[in-house]
């Protein structure tokens, strides 16, 4: 259960100073490596009777500094905050990263952390702060010695299935539809959430009505295909066959996420649904016609039903 926490959108909004251990990073996805760092910091903060804080940048620095695909993020900002809070963080700062922030020198940013938080420890892995990433770990240790805080790093990378966990690895696996790798690196089942909106309702005409989810257009989605998923709606969980893609058989053009909930019959337009992606069943395929598509969807549904029985 997530404990109570405070969320602010800028360092200047922190309403009071008290000794604080803070981890700074993008934390996109809040994967196993992030979790190890944050939980270690929280445990030390609890032991020492101080506040545990996380400062995460939004937008992602790479979004500002580089040209990236439209879909990039592993979580929405709200979901990232929720995941950070699950690690036991007391104060979450979703600090903006814009052209002004990118120009801040590392020593000046350290001064801001000290002034706003009374920072006594700065936690991270192999990280860097400030203009052109000049504030690397050796620089920050020098700052700590001069200004009275300690830099704590976790140098050991977290491995899953024999390779280091990173946000880049998760993104690559997600684009490939490799949900076993995605979920292993995240330490949880990858999920998306959004309201159900009206689509073209073609699924209903062939006997497989779907819930069409409206999702953030910067969220990176699993590679196009059909997935075995679980849909959470109205406090209940339903097995679901979910298509991610452009629906080539019906000449679709826009990317959609449509879930056929098994053994469900109800009107959920406007309701928020959370989808957990368990595994990919098959890639998206263009069929000769609706009858061929209908037969394949029936086979997909049976595959999902077998998954749910396990």
C-alpha positions as CSV (number, residue, x, y, z in Angstrom):
1,X,0.0,0.0,0.0
2,X,1.3,3.5,-0.9
3,X,2.0,5.6,2.1
4,X,1.0,9.3,2.2
5,X,3.4,11.6,0.4
6,X,3.7,15.2,-0.8
7,X,4.0,16.0,-4.5
8,X,5.2,19.4,-5.8
9,X,6.1,20.5,-9.3
10,X,9.1,22.7,-8.5
11,X,11.8,22.9,-5.9
12,X,10.5,26.3,-5.0
13,X,7.2,24.8,-3.9
14,X,8.7,22.7,-1.0
15,X,7.1,24.4,2.0
16,X,9.6,23.6,4.7
17,X,13.2,22.6,5.1
18,X,14.3,19.6,7.1
19,X,17.2,17.2,6.8
20,X,16.5,15.3,3.5
21,X,18.1,12.4,1.5
22,X,17.2,13.0,-2.1
23,X,17.6,10.9,-5.3
24,X,17.7,12.8,-8.5
25,X,16.9,11.2,-11.9
26,X,14.4,10.7,-14.7
27,X,13.2,7.4,-13.2
28,X,11.2,6.6,-16.4
29,X,9.5,3.3,-15.8
30,X,10.7,3.0,-12.2
31,X,12.3,-0.3,-13.1
32,X,14.2,-2.7,-10.8
33,X,17.3,-0.6,-10.8
34,X,15.4,2.5,-9.7
35,X,13.6,0.5,-7.1
36,X,16.8,-0.8,-5.6
37,X,18.2,2.7,-5.3
38,X,15.1,4.3,-3.9
39,X,14.4,1.5,-1.4
40,X,18.0,1.6,-0.1
41,X,17.7,5.4,0.3
42,X,14.3,5.1,2.0
43,X,15.6,2.5,4.4
44,X,18.6,4.6,5.4
45,X,16.4,7.7,5.8
46,X,14.0,5.8,8.1
47,X,17.0,4.6,10.2
48,X,18.4,8.2,10.4
49,X,15.0,9.9,11.0
50,X,15.1,12.1,8.0
51,X,12.9,12.8,5.0
52,X,13.3,10.7,1.8
53,X,12.7,12.7,-1.4
54,X,12.9,12.0,-5.2
55,X,13.3,14.7,-7.8
56,X,12.3,13.5,-11.2
57,X,12.5,15.7,-14.3
58,X,9.6,16.2,-16.7
59,X,9.8,16.4,-19.6
60,X,12.6,13.8,-19.8
61,X,15.9,15.6,-20.5
62,X,16.4,13.5,-23.6
63,X,13.1,14.9,-24.9
64,X,14.5,18.4,-24.7
65,X,18.1,17.7,-25.7
66,X,17.5,15.2,-28.6
67,X,15.1,14.5,-31.4
68,X,13.2,11.5,-30.2
69,X,10.2,9.5,-31.6
70,X,6.7,10.9,-30.6
71,X,6.1,7.9,-28.3
72,X,8.9,7.6,-25.8
73,X,7.8,7.4,-22.1
74,X,7.4,4.2,-20.3
75,X,4.8,5.7,-17.9
76,X,2.7,8.8,-17.7
77,X,3.9,11.3,-15.1
78,X,1.1,10.5,-12.7
79,X,1.9,6.8,-12.9
80,X,5.6,7.5,-12.3
81,X,4.7,9.5,-9.2
82,X,2.5,6.7,-8.0
83,X,5.3,4.2,-8.5
84,X,7.8,6.4,-6.8
85,X,5.5,6.7,-3.8
86,X,5.2,2.9,-3.7
87,X,9.0,2.8,-2.9
88,X,8.3,4.8,0.3
89,X,9.3,8.2,-0.9
90,X,7.9,11.1,1.4
91,X,8.4,14.0,-1.0
92,X,8.2,13.8,-4.9
93,X,9.3,16.8,-6.9
94,X,8.3,16.6,-10.6
95,X,10.8,19.4,-11.6
96,X,10.5,20.9,-15.1
97,X,13.3,20.3,-17.5
98,X,13.3,23.2,-20.0
99,X,15.8,25.4,-21.7
100,X,16.3,27.4,-18.6
101,X,17.0,24.4,-16.4
102,X,19.3,22.8,-19.0
103,X,21.6,25.9,-18.7
104,X,22.0,25.7,-14.9
105,X,25.5,24.9,-13.8
106,X,25.9,21.9,-11.5
107,X,27.1,23.8,-8.5
108,X,24.1,26.2,-8.8
109,X,21.7,23.3,-8.9
110,X,23.3,21.7,-5.9
111,X,22.8,25.1,-4.1
112,X,19.1,25.0,-5.0
113,X,18.8,21.5,-3.5
114,X,20.5,22.6,-0.3
115,X,18.4,25.8,-0.1
116,X,15.0,24.1,-0.7
117,X,15.5,20.7,1.0
118,X,18.3,21.0,3.6
119,X,19.8,18.1,1.6
120,X,22.2,16.0,3.7
121,X,22.6,13.1,1.3
122,X,22.4,13.0,-2.5
123,X,21.7,9.5,-3.9
124,X,22.2,8.1,-7.4
125,X,23.9,5.6,-9.6
126,X,26.3,6.6,-12.3
127,X,24.6,10.0,-12.8
128,X,25.4,13.6,-13.6
129,X,23.7,17.0,-13.0
130,X,23.8,20.4,-14.5
131,X,24.9,22.0,-17.8
132,X,26.4,19.5,-20.2
133,X,26.3,16.9,-17.4
134,X,29.3,18.6,-15.8
135,X,28.1,17.5,-12.3
136,X,29.4,13.9,-12.4
137,X,30.0,11.9,-9.3
138,X,33.6,13.1,-8.6
139,X,32.4,16.7,-9.0
140,X,29.4,16.2,-6.7
141,X,31.6,14.6,-4.1
142,X,33.8,17.7,-4.1
143,X,30.7,19.8,-3.7
144,X,29.6,17.6,-0.8
145,X,32.9,18.0,1.0
146,X,32.7,21.8,0.5
147,X,29.0,22.3,1.3
148,X,28.3,19.7,3.9
149,X,26.4,16.8,2.2
150,X,27.3,13.3,1.3
151,X,27.0,11.6,-2.1
152,X,25.8,8.0,-2.0
153,X,26.0,5.9,-5.1
154,X,24.9,2.3,-5.9
155,X,27.5,1.2,-8.4
156,X,26.2,-2.3,-8.9
157,X,23.8,-2.6,-11.8
158,X,20.7,-4.7,-11.3
159,X,20.6,-7.7,-13.7
160,X,17.6,-9.5,-15.0
161,X,18.1,-12.6,-17.1
162,X,21.8,-12.1,-17.3
163,X,21.9,-8.4,-18.5
164,X,21.7,-5.0,-16.8
165,X,18.3,-3.4,-16.4
166,X,17.9,0.0,-17.9
167,X,15.0,2.2,-19.3
168,X,16.6,1.8,-22.8
169,X,16.4,-2.0,-22.5
170,X,12.8,-1.8,-21.4
171,X,11.9,0.4,-24.3
172,X,13.6,-1.9,-26.8
173,X,11.8,-4.9,-25.4
174,X,8.5,-3.1,-25.4
175,X,8.8,-2.2,-29.0
176,X,9.6,-5.8,-29.8
177,X,6.6,-7.0,-27.9
178,X,8.7,-9.1,-25.5
179,X,6.5,-8.7,-22.5
180,X,8.5,-11.3,-20.5
181,X,11.6,-9.1,-20.7
182,X,9.6,-5.9,-20.1
183,X,7.8,-7.3,-17.0
184,X,11.0,-8.9,-15.7
185,X,12.9,-5.6,-15.9
186,X,10.1,-3.7,-14.4
187,X,9.5,-6.1,-11.6
188,X,5.7,-5.8,-12.3
189,X,3.3,-6.3,-15.2
190,X,3.5,-3.4,-17.7
191,X,0.2,-1.6,-17.8
192,X,-1.6,1.3,-19.4
193,X,-4.7,3.1,-18.3
194,X,-7.2,5.4,-19.9
195,X,-10.8,6.1,-20.5
196,X,-12.9,4.0,-22.9
197,X,-13.9,6.0,-26.0
198,X,-16.2,5.2,-28.9
199,X,-14.4,3.7,-32.0
200,X,-16.0,2.6,-35.2
201,X,-17.7,-0.3,-33.3
202,X,-16.7,-2.8,-36.0
203,X,-15.8,-5.4,-33.4
204,X,-19.4,-5.5,-32.2
205,X,-20.6,-6.3,-35.7
206,X,-18.4,-9.4,-35.9
207,X,-19.2,-10.6,-32.4
208,X,-16.2,-9.3,-30.5
209,X,-17.0,-5.9,-29.0
210,X,-13.9,-4.0,-27.8
211,X,-13.1,-1.3,-25.4
212,X,-11.1,1.4,-27.2
213,X,-8.7,3.2,-24.8
214,X,-7.7,6.8,-25.2
215,X,-4.0,6.9,-24.1
216,X,-1.4,9.6,-23.8
217,X,0.1,10.2,-27.3
218,X,3.7,10.3,-25.9
219,X,3.4,6.9,-24.1
220,X,5.4,4.1,-25.7
221,X,3.2,1.1,-26.4
222,X,4.0,-2.6,-27.0
223,X,4.8,-3.4,-30.6
224,X,1.8,-3.9,-32.9
225,X,0.2,-7.2,-32.3
226,X,-2.4,-9.1,-30.3
227,X,-1.7,-9.6,-26.5
228,X,-3.0,-11.6,-23.7
229,X,-3.9,-9.0,-21.1
230,X,-6.0,-8.4,-18.0
231,X,-8.4,-5.5,-17.9
232,X,-9.3,-3.9,-14.6
233,X,-12.6,-2.1,-14.5
234,X,-15.1,-1.4,-11.8
235,X,-12.8,-3.0,-9.2
236,X,-12.8,-6.4,-11.1
237,X,-10.3,-8.1,-13.3
238,X,-11.2,-9.7,-16.7
239,X,-9.0,-11.6,-19.1
240,X,-8.8,-9.7,-22.4
241,X,-7.5,-10.1,-25.9
242,X,-6.0,-6.8,-26.8
243,X,-5.0,-5.5,-30.2
244,X,-2.3,-2.8,-30.5
245,X,-2.0,-1.5,-34.0
246,X,-3.6,0.1,-37.0
247,X,-6.1,-2.6,-38.0
248,X,-4.8,-3.2,-41.5
249,X,-7.6,-5.6,-42.5
250,X,-10.1,-2.7,-42.3
251,X,-7.7,-0.2,-43.7
252,X,-7.1,1.5,-40.4
253,X,-4.7,4.4,-40.2
254,X,-4.3,5.5,-36.6
255,X,-2.8,3.5,-33.8
256,X,-5.4,2.1,-31.4
257,X,-5.5,-0.1,-28.3
258,X,-8.6,-2.2,-28.2
259,X,-9.4,-4.8,-25.7
260,X,-12.1,-7.5,-26.0
261,X,-13.0,-8.4,-22.4
262,X,-13.9,-12.1,-21.9
263,X,-17.2,-12.9,-20.2
264,X,-18.1,-9.2,-19.9
265,X,-21.2,-7.4,-21.2
266,X,-21.6,-3.9,-20.1
267,X,-21.4,-0.2,-21.1
268,X,-18.1,1.2,-19.9
269,X,-17.8,4.3,-22.2
270,X,-16.1,7.0,-20.3
271,X,-14.8,4.6,-17.6
272,X,-11.1,4.2,-16.9
273,X,-9.7,0.8,-17.7
274,X,-6.2,-0.4,-16.7
275,X,-4.7,-3.0,-19.0
276,X,-1.9,-5.4,-17.8
277,X,0.1,-6.9,-20.7
278,X,1.1,-10.5,-20.0
279,X,2.4,-11.8,-23.3
280,X,2.2,-11.3,-27.1
281,X,0.1,-13.9,-28.9
282,X,0.9,-12.9,-32.5
283,X,2.0,-9.9,-34.6
284,X,-0.7,-7.7,-36.3
285,X,-1.7,-9.2,-39.6
286,X,-3.7,-8.1,-42.6
287,X,-6.3,-10.8,-43.4
288,X,-8.2,-11.4,-46.6
289,X,-11.5,-10.2,-45.2
290,X,-13.7,-9.9,-42.1
291,X,-14.5,-13.7,-42.0
292,X,-10.8,-14.6,-41.8
293,X,-10.2,-11.9,-39.2
294,X,-13.2,-13.2,-37.2
295,X,-11.8,-16.7,-37.2
296,X,-8.4,-15.5,-36.0
297,X,-9.9,-13.4,-33.2
298,X,-11.8,-16.4,-32.0
299,X,-8.6,-18.4,-31.8
300,X,-6.9,-15.4,-30.0
301,X,-9.7,-15.4,-27.4
302,X,-9.3,-19.1,-26.7
303,X,-5.6,-18.6,-26.3
304,X,-6.3,-15.8,-23.7
305,X,-8.8,-18.0,-22.0
306,X,-6.2,-20.8,-21.6
307,X,-3.8,-18.2,-20.1
308,X,-6.5,-17.2,-17.6
309,X,-7.0,-20.8,-16.5
310,X,-3.3,-21.3,-15.6
